[in-house]
């Protein structure tokens, strides 16, 4: 009976150790993926902030021949 208990205890310990090692590898992998996602997010934010820069938008408008309407008249779909 004692031998069975010792065997069960050793088997449980090995199983728990195996799960712990597996979880550590998963954590390392997910940490790496998270770092890559943060870097990609920072790059996307940089692109977004550059594209919404007031000076750049004004240059694009000038290149396309757009003019600023100081007195716009808005038409809303709800008025029809």
MARBA-3410 file (N, C-alpha, C, O; in Angstrom, 1 decimal):
80
0.8,-1.2,0.0,0.0,0.0,0.0,0.9,1.3,0.0,0.6,2.2,-0.7 ~ 1.9,1.3,0.8,2.8,2.4,0.9,3.5,2.6,-0.5,3.7,3.7,-0.9 ~ 3.9,1.5,-1.1,4.5,1.6,-2.5,3.6,2.3,-3.5,4.1,3.0,-4.3 ~ 2.3,1.9,-3.4,1.3,2.5,-4.4,1.2,4.0,-4.1,1.2,4.8,-5.0 ~ 1.2,4.4,-2.8,1.1,5.8,-2.5,2.3,6.6,-2.9,2.2,7.7,-3.4
3.5,6.0,-2.7,4.7,6.6,-3.1,4.7,6.8,-4.7,5.1,7.8,-5.2 ~ 4.4,5.7,-5.4,4.3,5.8,-6.8,3.3,6.9,-7.3,3.6,7.6,-8.2 ~ 2.1,6.9,-6.7,1.1,8.0,-7.0,1.7,9.4,-6.8,1.4,10.3,-7.5 ~ 2.4,9.5,-5.6,2.9,10.8,-5.3,4.0,11.2,-6.3,4.1,12.4,-6.7 ~ 4.9,10.3,-6.7,5.9,10.6,-7.6,5.3,10.9,-9.0,5.7,11.9,-9.7
4.3,10.2,-9.4,3.6,10.4,-10.7,2.9,11.8,-10.7,3.0,12.5,-11.7 ~ 2.3,12.1,-9.6,1.6,13.5,-9.4,2.7,14.6,-9.5,2.5,15.6,-10.1 ~ 3.8,14.4,-8.8,4.9,15.4,-8.8,5.4,15.6,-10.2,5.7,16.7,-10.7 ~ 5.7,14.5,-11.0,6.2,14.6,-12.3,5.2,15.3,-13.2,5.5,16.1,-14.1 ~ 3.9,15.0,-13.0,2.8,15.6,-13.9,2.8,17.1,-13.6,2.7,17.9,-14.5
2.8,17.5,-12.3,2.8,18.9,-11.9,4.0,19.6,-12.5,3.9,20.7,-13.0 ~ 5.2,19.0,-12.4,6.4,19.6,-12.9,6.3,19.8,-14.4,6.7,20.8,-15.0 ~ 5.8,18.8,-15.1,5.6,18.9,-16.6,4.7,20.0,-16.9,5.0,20.8,-17.9 ~ 3.6,20.1,-16.2,2.6,21.2,-16.5,3.3,22.6,-16.2,3.0,23.6,-16.9 ~ 4.1,22.7,-15.2,4.7,23.9,-14.8,5.7,24.3,-15.9,5.7,25.5,-16.3
6.5,23.4,-16.4,7.4,23.7,-17.5,6.7,24.1,-18.7,7.1,25.1,-19.4 ~ 5.6,23.4,-19.0,4.8,23.8,-20.2,4.2,25.2,-20.1,4.2,26.0,-21.0 ~ 3.7,25.5,-18.9,3.2,26.8,-18.7,4.2,27.9,-18.8,4.0,29.0,-19.3 ~ 5.4,27.6,-18.3,6.5,28.6,-18.4,6.9,28.9,-19.9,7.1,30.0,-20.2 ~ 6.9,27.8,-20.7,7.2,28.0,-22.1,6.0,28.8,-22.7,6.3,29.7,-23.6
4.8,28.5,-22.4,3.7,29.3,-22.9,3.8,30.8,-22.5,3.5,31.6,-23.3 ~ 4.1,31.0,-21.3,4.3,32.4,-20.8,5.4,33.1,-21.6,5.2,34.3,-22.0 ~ 6.5,32.5,-21.8,7.6,33.1,-22.6,7.1,33.4,-24.0,7.4,34.5,-24.5 ~ 6.4,32.5,-24.6,5.9,32.6,-26.0,4.9,33.8,-26.0,5.0,34.6,-26.9 ~ 4.0,33.8,-25.1,3.0,34.9,-25.1,3.6,36.2,-24.8,3.1,37.3,-25.3
4.6,36.3,-23.9,5.3,37.5,-23.6,6.0,38.1,-24.9,5.9,39.3,-25.2 ~ 6.5,37.2,-25.7,7.2,37.6,-26.9,6.1,38.1,-27.9,6.3,39.1,-28.6 ~ 5.0,37.4,-28.0,3.9,37.9,-28.9,3.4,39.2,-28.4,3.1,40.1,-29.2 ~ 3.3,39.4,-27.1,2.8,40.7,-26.6,3.7,41.8,-26.9,3.3,42.9,-27.3 ~ 5.0,41.5,-26.8,6.0,42.6,-27.2,5.9,42.9,-28.6,6.0,44.1,-29.0
5.8,41.9,-29.5,5.6,42.2,-30.9,4.3,43.0,-31.2,4.3,43.9,-32.0 ~ 3.3,42.7,-30.5,2.0,43.4,-30.7,2.1,44.8,-30.2,1.6,45.8,-30.8 ~ 2.8,45.1,-29.1,3.0,46.4,-28.6,3.9,47.2,-29.6,3.6,48.4,-29.8 ~ 4.9,46.6,-30.2,5.7,47.3,-31.2,4.9,47.6,-32.4,5.0,48.7,-33.0 ~ 4.1,46.7,-32.9,3.2,46.9,-34.1,2.2,48.0,-33.8,1.9,48.9,-34.6
1.7,48.0,-32.5,0.7,49.1,-32.1,1.4,50.4,-32.1,0.8,51.4,-32.6 ~ 2.6,50.5,-31.6,3.3,51.8,-31.6,3.6,52.3,-33.0,3.5,53.5,-33.3 ~ 3.9,51.4,-33.9,4.2,51.8,-35.3,2.9,52.3,-36.0,2.9,53.2,-36.7 ~ 1.8,51.6,-35.7,0.5,52.0,-36.3,0.1,53.4,-35.7,-0.4,54.2,-36.4 ~ 0.3,53.6,-34.4,0.0,54.9,-33.8,0.9,56.0,-34.5,0.4,57.1,-34.7
2.1,55.7,-34.7,3.0,56.6,-35.3,2.5,57.0,-36.7,2.5,58.2,-37.1 ~ 2.1,56.0,-37.5,1.6,56.3,-38.8,0.3,57.1,-38.8,0.1,58.0,-39.5 ~ -0.6,56.7,-37.8,-1.8,57.5,-37.7,-1.6,58.9,-37.3,-2.1,59.8,-37.9 ~ -0.7,59.2,-36.3,-0.4,60.5,-35.9,0.3,61.3,-37.0,0.0,62.5,-37.1 ~ 1.1,60.7,-37.7,1.7,61.4,-38.9,0.7,61.8,-39.9,0.7,62.9,-40.5
-0.2,60.8,-40.2,-1.2,61.1,-41.2,-2.3,62.1,-40.8,-2.9,62.7,-41.7 ~ -2.5,62.3,-39.5,-3.4,63.3,-39.0,-2.8,64.6,-38.6,-3.4,65.4,-38.0 ~ -1.5,64.8,-38.9,-0.8,66.0,-38.6,-1.4,67.1,-39.4,-1.6,67.0,-40.6 ~ -1.7,68.2,-38.8,-2.4,69.4,-39.4,-1.6,69.9,-40.6,-2.2,70.2,-41.7 ~ -0.3,70.0,-40.5,0.5,70.5,-41.6,0.4,69.5,-42.8,0.3,70.0,-44.0
0.5,68.2,-42.6,0.5,67.3,-43.7,-0.9,67.3,-44.3,-1.0,67.2,-45.5 ~ -2.0,67.4,-43.5,-3.3,67.5,-44.1,-3.5,68.7,-44.9,-4.1,68.7,-46.0 ~ -2.9,69.9,-44.5,-3.0,71.1,-45.3,-2.2,71.0,-46.6,-2.7,71.4,-47.6 ~ -1.1,70.3,-46.5,-0.3,70.1,-47.8,-1.1,69.2,-48.8,-1.1,69.5,-50.0 ~ -1.7,68.2,-48.3,-2.5,67.3,-49.1,-3.6,68.0,-49.7,-3.9,67.9,-50.9
-4.3,68.8,-48.9,-5.4,69.6,-49.5,-4.9,70.6,-50.5,-5.6,70.8,-51.6 ~ -3.8,71.3,-50.3,-3.3,72.2,-51.3,-2.9,71.4,-52.6,-3.2,71.9,-53.7 ~ -2.3,70.2,-52.5,-1.9,69.4,-53.6,-3.1,69.0,-54.5,-3.0,68.9,-55.7 ~ -4.2,68.8,-53.8,-5.4,68.4,-54.5,-6.3,69.6,-54.9,-7.4,69.4,-55.5 ~ -5.9,70.8,-54.6,-6.6,71.9,-55.1,-7.8,72.2,-54.2,-8.8,72.9,-54.6
-7.9,71.7,-53.0,-9.0,72.0,-52.1,-8.8,73.3,-51.4,-7.7,73.8,-51.1 ~ -9.9,74.0,-51.1,-9.8,75.3,-50.4,-10.6,75.1,-49.1,-11.5,74.3,-49.0 ~ -10.3,76.0,-48.1,-10.9,75.9,-46.9,-12.2,76.8,-47.0,-12.1,78.0,-47.3 ~ -13.3,76.2,-46.6,-14.6,76.9,-46.6,-14.8,77.5,-45.2,-15.1,76.7,-44.3 ~ -14.7,78.8,-45.1,-14.9,79.4,-43.8,-16.3,79.5,-43.3,-16.6,79.7,-42.1
-17.3,79.4,-44.3,-18.7,79.5,-43.9,-19.4,78.3,-44.5,-20.2,78.5,-45.4 ~ -19.2,77.1,-44.0,-19.8,75.9,-44.7,-21.3,75.9,-44.4,-21.8,76.3,-43.3 ~ -22.0,75.3,-45.3,-23.5,75.1,-45.2,-23.7,73.6,-45.2,-23.5,72.9,-46.2 ~ -24.1,73.1,-44.0,-24.3,71.7,-43.9,-25.7,71.3,-44.2,-26.7,71.9,-43.9 ~ -25.8,70.1,-44.9,-27.1,69.5,-45.2,-27.1,68.2,-44.5,-26.2,67.4,-44.7
-28.1,68.0,-43.7,-28.2,66.7,-43.0,-29.3,65.8,-43.7,-30.3,66.4,-44.1 ~ -29.1,64.5,-43.7,-30.1,63.6,-44.3,-31.4,63.7,-43.5,-32.4,63.4,-44.2 ~ -31.4,64.1,-42.3,-32.7,64.1,-41.5,-33.6,65.3,-42.0,-34.8,65.3,-41.7 ~ -33.1,66.2,-42.8,-33.8,67.3,-43.2,-34.6,67.0,-44.5,-35.4,67.9,-44.9 ~ -34.4,65.9,-45.1,-35.1,65.6,-46.3,-36.4,64.9,-46.1,-37.1,64.5,-47.0
END
